[in-house]
């Protein structure tokens, strides 16, 4: 990861003064770097890490960071990971252009290194992420998201990029289509579990996530805990909760009422159950491989996915 940081830093450079300042701001406030870490672990599980692995990790991290910058514009978010977002410090137009620049850098790196195979994997992920976001926006308008809609959305939005990490990691060390496909499934299961955990955190409200508790409710996002609770409750109570979610101006007591409703109707427990099922699917794929330090690290990665508090 230390070598990757230096490799990645070289791609985050520009002769344009403003762009240089913004890229440096983003680079210094990087997150946990789970995605490049997953690229390297997936590669090492299936072979020896090569320059192609660094290309894959860089491409993925550029895409992920670009998507975060764009998401903050779409959501009009003023903060990211507890600090001001790019669009808050500069403006939305600059933020969109910076996100575009980072995405194009990722595309160029894959072309320069003749990694058209990885370009295909990641382009498919970008397409899927865009479709998932649009489907969520469409469903949010009518607040008619059902469980199958929810899984379709998170598979497209979150799991697509995680599965690209594991697929690209494997592709950097092998051209065996069965292994690459298996690792893609591995990442997809982790990604779905990761997103369910993220959605649970919004109801737990421990203040460590970088976003306010109940933020999804404020943004009229209906996630698995609420979907299940609505299905279990009577029509009159469900209508009351949906009317709160539909209201663009929600008070703290309103949000507290929705959180209590979800808790009282088993929404948290059900979401945890589904999350653990997807973790078990990922662990079952790992059983295909012999015991090793890398396998243990990936097991820990999966465990972290379900246990994290931010």
Secondary structure, 3 states (H helix, E strand, C coil): CHHHHHHHHHHCCCCCHHHHHHHHHHHHCCCCCHHHHHHHHHHHHHCCCCHHHHHHHHHHHHHHHHHHHHHHHHHCCCEECCEECHHHHCCHHHHHHHHHHHHHHHHHHHHHCCCHHHHHHHHHHHHHHHHHHHHHHHHHHHCCCCHHHHHHHHHHHHHHHHHHHHHHHHHCCCCCHHHHHHHHHHHHHHHHHHHHHHHHHHHHCCCCCCCCCCHHHHCCCCCHHHHHHHHHCCHHHHHHHHHHHHCCCCCHHHHHHHHHHHHHCCHHHHHHHHHHHHHHHHHHHHCCCCCCHHHHHHHHHHHHHHHCCC
